[in-house]
Amino acid sequence: MPCVSADGKPTSSGMALLNSLKDGELSAEEIVNKTGQPLFRVRSGLRELKNAGFIEDKDEKYILSDNGSKIVQ
């Protein structure tokens, strides 16, 4: 299940990952606990969201980018 649609917008599963980050940085495992999605799906979604510029990674933790923050409001 993709996290970024062909038009470059987050899908519903992408939004779930972005929303899990609105309170601060989390590891992939912490995102799994918040969203209930399997780890393989969270990791692939994080890669997609990072490549699309919605999140950034820092020391194996993920945070919203400026662009991601605008969408999550």
VEXZARO-411593 format. One line per field, with one value per residue: residue number from 1; x, y, z of N, C-alpha, C in turn; residue in one letter. Coordinates in Angstrom, 2 decimals. Layout:
// VEXZARO-411593
i: NUM/...
n_u: X/...
n_v: Y/...
n_w: Z/...
ca_u: X/...
ca_v: Y/...
ca_w: Z/...
c_u: X/...
c_v: Y/...
c_w: Z/...
aa: A/...
// end
This chain:
// VEXZARO-411593
i: 1/2/3/4/5/6/7/8/9/10/11/12/13/14/15/16/17/18/19/20/21/22/23/24/25/26/27/28/29/30/31/32/33/34/35/36/37/38/39/40/41/42/43/44/45/46/47/48/49/50/51/52/53/54/55/56/57/58/59/60/61/62/63/64/65/66/67/68/69/70/71/72/73
n_u: 0.85/0.82/2.32/2.53/0.81/0.42/0.23/1.81/0.87/0.25/-1.10/-3.88/-2.66/-0.12/-0.69/-1.38/1.12/2.45/0.85/1.45/3.86/3.47/3.74/6.39/9.75/10.20/11.13/11.16/10.05/8.62/6.71/5.32/4.10/2.37/0.73/-0.11/0.51/2.28/5.83/7.39/5.79/5.68/8.39/8.82/6.97/8.00/10.35/9.26/7.89/10.01/11.53/9.73/9.85/8.44/9.17/12.06/15.06/16.89/19.46/18.36/15.77/12.65/11.33/8.94/9.21/9.42/7.54/6.01/4.97/3.21/1.17/0.12/-1.08
n_v: -1.18/2.04/5.06/7.53/9.14/9.03/11.66/12.95/13.45/12.61/9.39/7.75/5.92/7.01/9.45/8.54/7.77/10.24/11.72/10.37/11.44/14.04/14.93/14.86/13.48/10.08/6.60/3.97/1.69/2.78/4.17/2.04/1.06/3.19/3.36/0.80/-0.49/-2.95/-3.51/-3.74/-2.37/0.18/0.93/0.94/2.88/5.10/5.49/6.24/8.61/10.15/10.40/11.91/14.26/14.81/13.99/13.80/12.08/11.41/10.30/7.64/8.22/9.71/12.74/15.33/17.18/20.62/20.80/18.49/19.16/21.22/19.84/18.18/19.77
n_w: 0.00/-1.05/0.26/-0.75/-3.25/-6.88/-7.67/-5.87/-3.32/0.13/0.88/2.59/4.34/4.40/5.59/8.13/9.10/9.02/10.82/13.16/13.79/14.56/17.16/17.71/17.31/16.28/16.37/13.88/15.04/17.18/15.77/14.65/16.98/17.54/15.25/14.58/12.26/10.31/10.73/8.33/6.51/7.63/7.48/4.66/3.96/5.31/3.87/1.38/2.10/2.99/0.62/-0.81/0.53/2.88/5.40/7.59/8.45/11.42/13.22/13.29/13.95/13.12/11.81/11.14/8.14/7.07/5.01/5.51/8.01/7.35/6.09/8.07/10.03
ca_u: 0.00/1.70/2.10/2.50/0.10/1.11/0.26/2.74/0.21/0.21/-2.31/-4.38/-1.63/0.94/-1.16/-1.29/2.52/2.74/0.16/2.14/5.06/3.16/4.14/7.84/10.48/9.97/11.80/10.20/9.37/7.65/5.62/4.55/3.27/1.33/-0.17/-0.57/0.91/3.46/7.13/7.82/5.00/6.13/9.71/8.69/6.26/8.93/11.23/8.49/7.62/11.29/11.86/8.78/10.15/7.50/9.85/13.52/15.55/17.98/19.88/17.38/14.46/12.01/10.63/8.27/9.90/8.53/6.46/5.17/4.27/2.11/0.09/-0.42/-1.79
ca_v: 0.00/3.21/6.16/8.76/8.86/9.42/13.13/13.47/13.71/11.42/8.58/7.62/5.26/8.00/10.42/7.91/7.87/11.66/12.11/9.79/12.25/15.44/15.29/14.80/12.45/8.69/5.55/3.16/0.80/3.59/4.46/0.80/1.03/4.24/3.18/-0.57/-1.02/-3.81/-2.83/-3.65/-1.34/1.46/1.25/1.31/4.16/6.16/5.75/7.00/9.95/10.87/10.73/12.94/15.48/15.04/13.71/13.73/11.16/11.95/9.31/6.55/8.75/10.44/13.97/15.99/18.28/21.78/20.43/17.55/19.90/21.97/18.91/17.54/20.73
ca_w: 0.00/-1.14/1.20/-1.55/-4.50/-8.11/-7.76/-4.87/-2.04/1.00/0.91/3.97/5.17/4.57/6.59/9.45/9.52/9.28/12.05/14.32/14.04/14.84/18.52/17.88/16.58/16.68/15.59/13.11/15.98/17.93/14.84/14.60/18.19/17.45/14.12/14.45/10.97/10.42/10.60/6.93/5.85/8.18/6.91/3.25/3.94/5.73/2.71/0.39/2.63/3.00/-0.77/-1.25/1.25/3.97/6.67/7.60/9.47/12.23/14.21/13.28/14.35/12.02/12.18/10.03/7.50/6.99/4.10/6.24/9.08/6.75/5.75/9.28/10.87
c_u: 0.89/1.33/2.08/1.85/0.89/1.18/1.11/2.13/0.20/-1.14/-2.80/-3.36/-0.44/0.56/-1.10/0.14/2.87/2.10/0.84/3.36/4.74/3.55/5.64/8.45/10.24/10.83/10.72/9.40/8.33/6.46/4.73/3.60/2.13/0.30/-0.77/-0.23/2.13/4.75/7.57/7.06/5.41/7.47/9.60/7.96/7.16/9.90/10.51/8.27/8.90/11.67/10.96/8.97/9.21/8.12/11.35/13.92/16.79/18.29/18.84/16.03/13.93/11.26/9.95/9.18/8.96/7.31/5.48/4.37/3.08/0.90/-0.62/-1.26/-3.14
c_v: 1.24/4.29/7.51/8.40/9.38/10.94/13.78/13.80/12.45/10.71/8.49/6.92/6.19/9.04/9.84/7.99/9.31/12.11/11.55/10.63/13.67/15.88/15.21/13.62/11.07/7.76/4.79/2.25/1.55/3.95/3.23/0.74/2.03/3.94/1.79/-1.20/-1.93/-3.05/-2.70/-2.55/0.05/1.86/1.66/2.65/5.32/6.51/6.60/8.44/10.79/11.30/11.83/14.26/15.80/14.81/13.75/12.70/11.73/10.92/8.20/6.94/9.57/11.64/14.53/17.08/19.48/21.48/19.47/18.21/20.67/21.07/18.38/18.49/20.26
c_w: 0.00/-0.12/0.50/-2.88/-5.70/-8.27/-6.67/-3.53/-1.20/0.89/2.35/4.86/5.39/5.61/7.99/9.98/9.85/10.58/13.29/14.72/14.47/16.25/18.76/17.16/17.17/15.83/14.82/14.05/16.81/17.05/14.68/15.79/18.13/16.38/14.01/13.11/11.16/10.12/9.14/6.20/6.33/7.55/5.44/3.11/4.33/4.60/1.67/0.85/2.69/1.59/-1.32/-0.50/2.40/5.35/6.47/8.64/10.13/13.31/14.40/13.88/13.19/12.56/10.93/9.45/7.53/6.13/4.78/7.33/8.55/6.47/7.00/10.13/11.16
aa: M/P/C/V/S/A/D/G/K/P/T/S/S/G/M/A/L/L/N/S/L/K/D/G/E/L/S/A/E/E/I/V/N/K/T/G/Q/P/L/F/R/V/R/S/G/L/R/E/L/K/N/A/G/F/I/E/D/K/D/E/K/Y/I/L/S/D/N/G/S/K/I/V/Q
// end
